[in-house]
């Protein structure tokens, strides 16, 4: 990993956080140029060979990355730092437009979009660059954010292939369910795997329904999805504008908080995040749902009695630890389940999603200066004409969305009703009646759907590691809209009082130089 250079002997990309890497930069033991070269070497070593992680869809030209790194090194020498993450690399999910000069199309993992061109980078990516971060490239994902068809698999796209977890020996098992024990999760899978594999110390993701937090939990990371409809969508390919929002993932809460601060700075009225994060439990009250009632449906994660026992045991150990350290716990709390959130006899979530996909795709492509497809209908036709470029994925959701005849009045009604029932009558009711600051559930559960319908932020923290597969699993935390700061505070206390996250030992075993 360190290319054998003696001045990089202190570098461990898999283990070190953004803050630790920044410490090496400040001390003069490392330059941004050396760091970028080391990250590119790590990607080359493990992404298409070695463990074949396939976390990346595209890498920016090395010459341009080194040019940027050298510029940032010069600025550092002149005491001209752009921000706290000056000179650090980052990867972004392939839904964000990057600088057109980098030549990286925004494909969502589809060959139909591989030749599309955009004219400017997303505002949130621009902010990252302005703060001195170096965008290494685009991360793999579940194709079209798992909104292409019913057979979506976490981390699988036609362009990127099947993303793999560095915690799972042998990778995804053939025939495993969409979010089975061997799956790295979706759809911001490449972002999560890239961070835990040492490609970059943190990553930018996007989530409609568990897309940031699920893969982050399966990579033993800390992550947070920002409140939907608050971050400017310029240059972001949103499948569902109602549900989808950017967010970040990192190895520590402190790193995550710094990244979220940059993300929310893009808004007209940025959230005031806490200047310092607390370290003790005594100021927080948490409501935990019954984990027996909150598990993923069997078509996503096949029933596994041993895993359920282990997860519930770890869940209750966490509850007891928080109690012992002075935290206030209400357990269990009866949060409304997404199976109850129906609209006119159908899934409220799918009603809104399918009602938005066509218009969102069409609007995005009509604005592009150059693209071989201009509409969802064009994409469907491309997929039909190119069956060998589909990675075995169907496009039932695309077709249903194209044929969806919901009128705007009914769609607005569905959004309002679901927001009220999931938010005011669901999450808000529990928070108020039980006097808690946040609701906690297993990450391998549909709680993120309730948060999405309510329009609320959600987050994840590590909890344990599956005894049979080694796959990490985590907790999901949900708070009210615009309470990202509160979630970060709770997450920091949790991190400070919990066992240290485990590193992917398989990655070390595959590379004795690490």
C-alpha positions as CSV (number, residue, x, y, z in Angstrom):
1,X,0.0,0.0,0.0
2,X,2.8,2.4,0.8
3,X,4.8,1.6,-2.3
4,X,7.8,0.8,-0.1
5,X,8.7,4.4,0.4
6,X,10.3,5.0,3.9
7,X,8.6,8.3,4.4
8,X,5.2,6.6,4.1
9,X,5.9,4.0,6.8
10,X,3.2,5.6,9.0
11,X,0.5,5.3,6.4
12,X,-2.3,2.7,6.8
13,X,-5.1,3.6,4.5
14,X,-7.4,0.9,5.7
15,X,-7.2,1.9,9.4
16,X,-6.5,5.6,9.4
17,X,-9.3,8.2,9.6
18,X,-9.4,11.5,7.8
19,X,-8.3,13.3,11.0
20,X,-5.3,10.9,11.4
21,X,-4.3,11.4,7.7
22,X,-4.6,15.2,8.2
23,X,-2.3,14.9,11.2
24,X,0.3,13.3,8.9
25,X,-0.1,16.1,6.4
26,X,0.2,18.8,9.1
27,X,3.3,17.1,10.5
28,X,5.1,17.0,7.2
29,X,5.3,13.2,7.3
30,X,3.0,13.1,4.3
31,X,2.1,15.2,1.3
32,X,-1.2,15.2,-0.6
33,X,0.6,14.1,-3.7
34,X,1.9,11.1,-1.9
35,X,-1.5,10.4,-0.4
36,X,-3.2,10.5,-3.7
37,X,-0.6,8.2,-5.3
38,X,-1.1,5.8,-2.4
39,X,-4.9,5.8,-2.7
40,X,-4.7,5.2,-6.5
41,X,-2.3,2.3,-5.8
42,X,-4.7,0.9,-3.3
43,X,-7.6,1.1,-5.8
44,X,-5.4,-0.5,-8.5
45,X,-4.4,-3.3,-6.2
46,X,-7.9,-4.3,-4.9
47,X,-10.6,-3.0,-7.3
48,X,-10.2,-5.1,-10.4
49,X,-7.6,-7.6,-9.0
50,X,-6.7,-8.8,-5.6
51,X,-10.1,-8.9,-3.7
52,X,-11.8,-7.6,-6.9
53,X,-14.0,-5.3,-4.8
54,X,-15.4,-3.3,-7.8
55,X,-16.2,-0.3,-5.7
56,X,-15.2,2.2,-8.4
57,X,-16.9,2.8,-11.7
58,X,-14.5,5.4,-13.0
59,X,-11.2,7.1,-11.8
60,X,-10.2,10.6,-12.7
61,X,-7.1,10.9,-14.8
62,X,-4.0,10.5,-12.6
63,X,-2.3,13.5,-14.1
64,X,-5.2,15.8,-13.2
65,X,-5.4,14.4,-9.7
66,X,-1.7,14.8,-9.1
67,X,-1.8,18.4,-10.5
68,X,-4.6,19.2,-7.9
69,X,-2.7,17.5,-5.1
70,X,0.5,19.4,-5.9
71,X,-1.4,22.7,-6.0
72,X,-2.9,21.9,-2.5
73,X,0.6,21.0,-1.2
74,X,1.8,24.4,-2.4
75,X,-1.1,26.1,-0.7
76,X,-0.3,24.2,2.5
77,X,3.3,25.3,2.4
78,X,2.1,28.9,2.1
79,X,-0.3,28.4,5.1
80,X,-3.3,28.9,2.8
81,X,-5.6,26.0,3.9
82,X,-9.0,25.9,2.3
83,X,-10.6,24.0,5.1
84,X,-10.1,21.2,7.8
85,X,-9.9,18.5,5.1
86,X,-7.4,20.4,2.9
87,X,-5.6,17.9,0.6
88,X,-7.6,14.8,1.5
89,X,-9.1,12.5,-1.2
90,X,-12.8,11.6,-1.4
91,X,-14.9,9.4,-3.7
92,X,-18.5,10.2,-4.7
93,X,-21.4,8.0,-5.8
94,X,-22.0,7.9,-9.5
95,X,-25.1,10.1,-9.2
96,X,-23.1,13.3,-8.7
97,X,-21.7,15.3,-11.6
98,X,-18.0,16.0,-11.2
99,X,-15.9,18.6,-13.0
100,X,-16.5,18.1,-16.7
101,X,-12.8,18.4,-17.3
102,X,-12.3,15.1,-15.5
103,X,-14.2,13.3,-18.2
104,X,-16.3,11.2,-15.8
105,X,-19.9,10.7,-17.0
106,X,-22.7,10.2,-14.5
107,X,-24.0,6.8,-15.4
108,X,-26.0,5.5,-12.4
109,X,-24.3,2.2,-13.4
110,X,-26.2,2.0,-16.8
111,X,-24.6,1.7,-20.2
112,X,-27.4,3.7,-21.6
113,X,-25.9,6.8,-19.8
114,X,-22.2,6.0,-20.4
115,X,-21.8,8.6,-23.2
116,X,-23.9,11.3,-21.6
117,X,-22.1,14.6,-20.9
118,X,-22.9,17.3,-18.3
119,X,-21.8,20.9,-18.4
120,X,-21.0,21.5,-14.7
121,X,-20.3,19.7,-11.4
122,X,-22.9,19.3,-8.7
123,X,-23.0,22.2,-6.2
124,X,-22.2,19.8,-3.3
125,X,-19.1,18.5,-5.2
126,X,-18.0,22.0,-6.0
127,X,-18.2,22.8,-2.2
128,X,-16.0,19.8,-1.5
129,X,-13.4,21.0,-4.0
130,X,-13.6,24.5,-2.6
131,X,-12.8,23.1,0.8
132,X,-9.7,21.4,-0.6
133,X,-10.8,17.9,-1.1
134,X,-9.6,15.9,-4.1
135,X,-12.4,13.9,-5.9
136,X,-10.6,10.7,-7.0
137,X,-13.5,9.3,-9.0
138,X,-17.0,7.8,-9.1
139,X,-18.2,4.9,-6.9
140,X,-20.2,1.9,-8.0
141,X,-23.8,1.5,-7.0
142,X,-26.9,-0.6,-7.4
143,X,-27.9,0.3,-10.9
144,X,-30.3,3.3,-11.0
145,X,-30.3,3.3,-7.2
146,X,-32.0,-0.1,-7.1
147,X,-35.0,1.6,-8.9
148,X,-34.5,-0.2,-12.2
149,X,-36.4,-3.4,-11.4
150,X,-37.6,-5.9,-8.9
151,X,-34.4,-8.1,-9.3
152,X,-32.1,-5.3,-8.1
153,X,-29.1,-6.6,-6.1
154,X,-27.1,-4.5,-3.7
155,X,-24.0,-3.1,-5.4
156,X,-24.7,-4.6,-8.8
157,X,-24.6,-2.4,-11.9
158,X,-24.0,-3.2,-15.6
159,X,-21.1,-0.7,-15.8
160,X,-19.4,-1.4,-12.5
161,X,-20.2,-5.1,-12.0
162,X,-20.9,-6.6,-8.6
163,X,-19.3,-4.7,-5.8
164,X,-17.9,-6.9,-3.1
165,X,-17.4,-6.6,0.7
166,X,-13.8,-6.9,2.0
167,X,-15.3,-8.6,5.1
168,X,-16.8,-11.5,3.1
169,X,-14.5,-14.3,2.0
170,X,-15.4,-15.2,-1.6
171,X,-17.7,-12.3,-2.1
172,X,-21.4,-12.4,-3.0
173,X,-22.7,-16.0,-3.0
174,X,-24.5,-16.9,-6.2
175,X,-28.3,-17.0,-5.5
176,X,-28.1,-15.0,-2.3
177,X,-31.0,-12.7,-1.7
178,X,-30.8,-9.0,-2.8
179,X,-29.4,-8.0,0.7
180,X,-28.3,-11.4,1.8
181,X,-25.6,-12.1,4.3
182,X,-22.9,-12.1,1.6
183,X,-24.1,-8.8,0.0
184,X,-22.3,-5.5,0.7
185,X,-25.7,-3.6,0.6
186,X,-27.1,-1.0,-1.7
187,X,-27.2,1.4,-3.4
188,X,-24.2,3.6,-2.3
189,X,-22.3,0.4,-2.0
190,X,-19.1,1.5,-3.8
191,X,-18.9,4.5,-1.6
192,X,-19.0,2.4,1.6
193,X,-16.6,-0.3,0.3
194,X,-14.2,2.3,-1.0
195,X,-13.9,3.9,2.5
196,X,-13.5,0.7,4.4
197,X,-11.0,-0.6,1.9
198,X,-8.8,2.5,2.2
199,X,-9.5,4.1,-1.2
200,X,-10.4,7.3,0.6
201,X,-11.1,8.3,4.2
202,X,-14.7,9.2,3.5
203,X,-17.3,9.3,0.7
204,X,-20.3,11.1,-0.6
205,X,-23.4,9.0,-1.1
206,X,-27.1,9.4,-1.9
207,X,-30.1,7.8,-0.4
208,X,-33.8,7.4,-1.0
209,X,-34.5,4.4,1.1
210,X,-31.5,2.9,3.0
211,X,-29.0,3.5,0.2
212,X,-26.4,5.2,2.3
213,X,-27.0,3.7,5.7
214,X,-27.4,0.0,4.7
215,X,-24.0,-0.3,2.8
216,X,-22.3,1.8,5.5
217,X,-23.5,-0.5,8.2
218,X,-22.2,-3.5,6.3
219,X,-18.8,-1.8,6.1
220,X,-18.7,-1.0,9.8
221,X,-18.9,2.8,9.1
222,X,-20.7,5.8,10.5
223,X,-23.0,7.4,8.0
224,X,-25.8,10.0,7.8
225,X,-28.5,10.8,5.2
226,X,-29.4,14.5,5.3
227,X,-33.0,15.7,5.6
228,X,-34.6,15.3,2.1
229,X,-35.4,18.3,0.0
230,X,-32.9,20.5,1.8
231,X,-29.7,20.0,-0.1
232,X,-29.7,21.7,-3.6
233,X,-30.1,19.0,-6.3
234,X,-28.1,20.9,-9.0
235,X,-26.0,18.3,-10.7
236,X,-27.4,15.3,-8.8
237,X,-29.3,12.6,-10.6
238,X,-32.2,12.1,-8.2
239,X,-34.5,9.1,-8.9
240,X,-37.1,10.3,-6.4
241,X,-36.8,14.0,-5.4
242,X,-39.2,13.5,-2.5
243,X,-37.1,10.8,-0.8
244,X,-33.5,11.1,-2.1
245,X,-30.9,13.2,-0.4
246,X,-27.1,13.3,-0.2
247,X,-25.1,12.2,2.8
248,X,-21.8,11.0,3.9
249,X,-19.9,8.0,5.4
250,X,-16.7,7.8,7.3
251,X,-14.7,5.7,9.8
252,X,-15.3,8.1,12.7
253,X,-18.1,10.4,13.7
254,X,-15.8,13.4,13.9
255,X,-14.8,12.9,10.2
256,X,-18.5,12.4,9.3
257,X,-19.5,15.6,11.1
258,X,-17.0,17.6,9.2
259,X,-18.2,16.1,5.9
260,X,-21.9,16.8,6.7
261,X,-21.0,20.4,7.6
262,X,-19.7,20.8,4.1
263,X,-22.8,19.2,2.6
264,X,-25.3,21.3,4.5
265,X,-23.3,24.5,3.7
266,X,-24.8,24.3,0.2
267,X,-28.2,25.3,1.5
268,X,-29.5,28.8,1.6
269,X,-29.9,28.5,5.4
270,X,-27.2,26.0,6.6
271,X,-27.9,24.0,9.7
272,X,-26.0,25.0,12.7
273,X,-24.2,21.8,13.6
274,X,-22.6,21.5,17.1
275,X,-19.1,22.9,17.4
276,X,-18.1,20.1,19.8
277,X,-19.7,16.7,20.1
278,X,-20.5,15.3,23.5
279,X,-18.8,12.2,24.9
280,X,-21.3,11.0,27.6
281,X,-24.7,9.4,27.5
282,X,-26.4,11.3,30.3
283,X,-27.9,14.0,28.1
284,X,-29.8,11.7,25.7
285,X,-32.9,9.6,25.7
286,X,-33.4,6.9,23.1
287,X,-36.4,4.9,22.1
288,X,-35.5,1.4,20.8
289,X,-38.1,-0.6,18.7
290,X,-38.7,-4.3,19.2
291,X,-36.1,-6.0,17.0
292,X,-38.2,-9.1,16.6
293,X,-40.8,-6.9,14.8
294,X,-38.3,-4.9,12.8
295,X,-36.4,-7.2,10.3
296,X,-35.9,-7.0,6.6
297,X,-38.5,-8.9,4.5
298,X,-37.5,-12.4,3.4
299,X,-37.1,-11.5,-0.3
300,X,-34.3,-9.0,0.7
301,X,-32.7,-11.0,3.5
302,X,-33.6,-14.7,3.9
303,X,-34.6,-15.7,7.4
304,X,-31.6,-16.7,9.5
305,X,-32.4,-17.8,13.0
306,X,-28.8,-17.7,14.2
307,X,-28.2,-14.3,12.8
308,X,-31.5,-13.0,14.3
309,X,-30.4,-14.3,17.7
310,X,-27.0,-12.7,17.4
311,X,-28.4,-9.4,16.2
312,X,-31.0,-9.2,19.0
313,X,-28.4,-10.1,21.6
314,X,-26.0,-7.4,20.3
315,X,-28.9,-5.0,20.2
316,X,-29.8,-5.6,23.9
317,X,-26.2,-5.5,25.0
318,X,-26.0,-2.0,23.4
319,X,-29.1,-1.0,25.3
320,X,-27.7,-2.2,28.6
321,X,-24.4,-0.5,28.0
322,X,-26.1,2.9,27.3
323,X,-28.2,2.4,30.4
324,X,-25.2,1.6,32.5
325,X,-23.4,4.8,31.3
326,X,-26.3,7.0,32.3
327,X,-28.4,7.1,29.1
328,X,-32.2,7.1,29.3
329,X,-33.8,4.2,27.4
330,X,-37.4,3.5,26.4
331,X,-37.7,-0.1,25.1
332,X,-39.7,-1.1,23.2
333,X,-41.4,1.8,21.4
334,X,-44.3,1.0,19.1
335,X,-43.3,2.9,15.9
336,X,-45.6,2.6,12.9
337,X,-44.3,-0.1,10.5
338,X,-44.0,0.7,6.7
339,X,-46.3,-2.3,6.0
340,X,-49.0,-0.1,7.6
341,X,-48.2,2.9,5.4
342,X,-50.5,2.2,2.5
343,X,-52.0,4.6,0.0
344,X,-55.3,3.5,-1.6
345,X,-54.4,-0.1,-1.0
346,X,-50.8,0.0,-2.3
347,X,-47.4,0.7,-0.8
348,X,-47.2,4.4,-0.1
349,X,-43.5,4.4,-0.8
350,X,-43.8,2.6,-4.2
351,X,-46.8,4.8,-5.2
352,X,-44.6,7.9,-4.8
353,X,-41.5,6.4,-6.2
354,X,-43.1,5.1,-9.4
355,X,-45.0,8.4,-9.7
356,X,-41.7,10.3,-9.8
357,X,-39.2,8.3,-11.7
358,X,-40.3,9.1,-15.2
359,X,-40.5,12.8,-14.8
360,X,-37.3,13.0,-12.8
361,X,-35.3,11.0,-15.4
362,X,-36.8,13.0,-18.3
363,X,-36.1,16.3,-16.6
364,X,-32.5,15.4,-15.9
365,X,-31.8,14.2,-19.4
366,X,-33.4,17.0,-21.2
367,X,-31.1,19.4,-19.4
368,X,-27.9,17.6,-20.5
369,X,-25.9,19.2,-23.4
370,X,-25.2,15.8,-25.0
371,X,-26.7,12.4,-24.4
372,X,-27.7,9.4,-26.5
373,X,-30.9,9.0,-24.4
374,X,-33.3,11.9,-23.6
375,X,-36.1,10.1,-21.6
376,X,-37.0,7.1,-19.6
377,X,-38.6,5.7,-22.7
378,X,-35.3,6.0,-24.5
379,X,-33.5,4.1,-21.6
380,X,-36.1,1.3,-21.7
381,X,-35.6,1.0,-25.4
382,X,-31.8,0.9,-25.1
383,X,-32.1,-1.8,-22.5
384,X,-34.4,-3.9,-24.7
385,X,-32.1,-3.5,-27.6
386,X,-29.0,-4.4,-25.6
387,X,-29.9,-7.4,-23.4
388,X,-26.2,-8.3,-23.0
389,X,-25.5,-4.9,-21.2
390,X,-28.0,-5.5,-18.3
391,X,-25.9,-7.6,-15.9
392,X,-29.0,-9.9,-15.5
393,X,-31.1,-7.0,-14.1
394,X,-34.7,-6.5,-15.1
395,X,-36.4,-3.1,-15.7
396,X,-39.8,-3.7,-14.2
397,X,-39.8,-0.5,-12.2
398,X,-38.7,1.5,-15.3
399,X,-41.6,0.1,-17.3
400,X,-44.1,0.5,-14.4
401,X,-42.9,4.2,-14.0
402,X,-43.2,4.8,-17.7
403,X,-46.7,3.5,-17.8
404,X,-47.7,5.0,-14.4
405,X,-50.8,7.2,-14.9
406,X,-51.1,8.8,-11.5
407,X,-52.2,12.4,-11.8
408,X,-50.4,15.2,-10.0
409,X,-53.2,15.9,-7.6
410,X,-53.2,12.3,-6.4
411,X,-49.4,12.2,-6.2
412,X,-49.4,15.3,-4.1
413,X,-52.1,13.8,-1.8
414,X,-50.0,10.6,-1.5
415,X,-46.9,12.6,-0.5
416,X,-48.8,14.7,2.1
417,X,-50.6,11.7,3.6
418,X,-47.5,9.5,3.9
419,X,-45.5,12.4,5.3
420,X,-48.2,13.0,8.0
421,X,-48.6,9.4,8.9
422,X,-44.9,8.5,9.0
423,X,-43.9,11.8,10.5
424,X,-46.4,13.7,12.6
425,X,-48.4,10.6,13.6
426,X,-45.5,8.2,13.5
427,X,-42.0,9.3,14.4
428,X,-43.0,12.6,16.0
429,X,-45.6,10.9,18.2
430,X,-43.1,8.4,19.6
431,X,-40.5,11.1,20.2
432,X,-43.0,13.2,22.1
433,X,-45.0,10.6,24.0
434,X,-41.9,8.7,25.2
435,X,-39.7,11.8,25.7
436,X,-36.9,10.5,23.5
437,X,-34.4,12.3,21.2
438,X,-34.2,9.7,18.5
439,X,-35.6,6.3,17.6
440,X,-33.2,3.3,17.2
441,X,-33.7,0.1,15.2
442,X,-31.6,-2.7,13.6
443,X,-30.2,-1.4,10.4
444,X,-31.3,-4.6,8.8
445,X,-34.9,-3.5,9.0
446,X,-37.3,-1.2,7.1
447,X,-37.1,1.7,9.5
448,X,-35.3,3.8,6.8
449,X,-38.6,3.6,4.8
450,X,-40.5,5.3,7.6
451,X,-37.8,8.0,7.8
452,X,-38.0,8.5,4.0
453,X,-41.7,8.8,3.9
454,X,-41.6,11.3,6.8
455,X,-38.8,13.3,5.1
456,X,-36.5,12.9,8.1
457,X,-32.7,12.3,8.4
458,X,-31.3,8.9,9.4
459,X,-28.0,7.5,10.4
460,X,-26.1,4.3,11.2
461,X,-23.5,3.2,13.7
462,X,-21.7,-0.2,13.9
463,X,-23.2,-2.8,16.2
464,X,-21.6,-6.3,15.5
465,X,-20.2,-8.8,13.0
466,X,-22.1,-11.9,11.7
467,X,-20.5,-14.9,13.2
468,X,-20.8,-17.1,10.1
469,X,-19.9,-14.6,7.3
470,X,-18.0,-11.8,9.1
471,X,-20.4,-9.2,7.7
472,X,-20.8,-6.1,9.8
473,X,-24.2,-5.0,10.9
474,X,-25.4,-1.9,12.6
475,X,-28.1,0.3,14.2
476,X,-30.2,2.9,12.5
477,X,-31.1,6.2,14.2
478,X,-33.9,8.5,13.2
479,X,-34.7,12.0,14.4
480,X,-36.9,14.9,13.2
481,X,-36.3,16.9,10.1
482,X,-33.2,19.1,10.3
483,X,-31.9,17.3,13.4
484,X,-28.7,16.1,11.8
485,X,-26.7,17.8,14.6
486,X,-28.6,15.8,17.3
487,X,-28.0,12.6,15.4
488,X,-24.2,13.4,15.2
489,X,-24.1,14.1,19.0
490,X,-25.8,10.7,19.8
491,X,-23.5,8.9,17.3
492,X,-20.4,10.4,18.9
493,X,-21.4,9.3,22.4
494,X,-22.2,5.9,21.0
495,X,-18.7,5.7,19.3
496,X,-17.0,6.9,22.5
497,X,-18.6,4.2,24.6
498,X,-18.6,1.3,22.2
499,X,-15.9,-1.2,21.1
500,X,-13.7,0.0,18.3
501,X,-14.9,-0.9,14.8
502,X,-13.1,-3.9,13.4
503,X,-11.0,-3.6,10.2
504,X,-11.5,-6.0,7.2
505,X,-8.8,-8.5,8.1
506,X,-9.3,-10.2,4.7
507,X,-7.9,-7.1,3.1
508,X,-4.8,-7.3,5.2
509,X,-4.4,-11.0,4.6
510,X,-4.6,-10.4,0.8
511,X,-1.9,-7.8,1.0
512,X,1.0,-8.5,3.4
513,X,2.4,-5.0,2.8
514,X,-0.5,-3.3,4.6
